[in-house]
Amino acid sequence: MHAMVSLAATMLAATSLASLIFAAISLVSAGLLAYFVATDDRRAKPVDGAAQFRRHLAALSDDSREHLREQIRIARDRRGEI
């Protein structure tokens, strides 16, 4: 009987220890996430989107750029018909 109580107490202690470790890891992770979100100074600006698009266009090959221009012309023509 004493062995069963000892085994149960040991299992309870191990489970409690595992729960405490898991809770500590969770709290540290939540704290780090909150810190990173709070210190993230990158704010999206409308100008940033335009600059990114221009960089994207500059990275395209001449054929790809011409294809994109053609798609834009088609879209503008369709808008004009409506």
N, C-alpha and C positions, 0 to 999 in steps of 0.2 A: 504494500500500500504506500509506504514511504517513497519507493522508487517511482511510482506513478505520479505522486504529487510533485516529486522533484523533476520528473520529465515534463510534466505540465507547466511547472514554473519556469523551467528552462526554455520551453517552446514559447511561452508567453513573453518572456524577456527578449528572446530573439526576434519575435514578431514585433514587439514594441520598439526594439532597436532599429529594425528595418524600416518601420513606419517613420521613426524620427529622422533617419537618414534621408528617406524619400522626401519628407516634408522640408527638411533643410535644403536639399537640392532644388526643390520646387520654389522655395522662397528666394533663394539666391538667383535662380533663373528669372523669376518674375521681376526681381529688383534690377537685374542687368538689362532686361528688356525695357523696363520703364526708363532707365537711365539713357539707353541708346535712343529711344524714341524722343525723350525730352531734349537731348543734345544734338539731334539731327537738325542742322540749320539749313539744309537744302530745301528751299521753298520753290515750288514750281511757279514759274512766271510765264506769261504768254510769250515773251520774247525768247525764252529758252526753247520753246517748242519750234519756233520759226528758225532759230539758229541750228537746232538739231536737224530739221528738215533740209536746210541748206547744206549741212555737212553730209547728209545722206545722199543728196543729189550730186555733190561733188565727188563722192566715192563711186558713183555709178559709171559704167563704161559708156562710151559715146552711143552705142546702139541702144542700150537700156534707157539712157536719157532721152533719146529720140522717141523711143516707144512710149515713154511716160508723157512726153509732150503731145504725142498723138492721142493718147487716152484723155488728156486734159482738154484738147480741142474737141473731141467727140462729146465729152461731158458738157462743155460750154454750149456746143451746138444744140444738144438735147434740151438744155435749160432754156435756150432761146426759143425753142419751138413751143414750149408749154405756155 
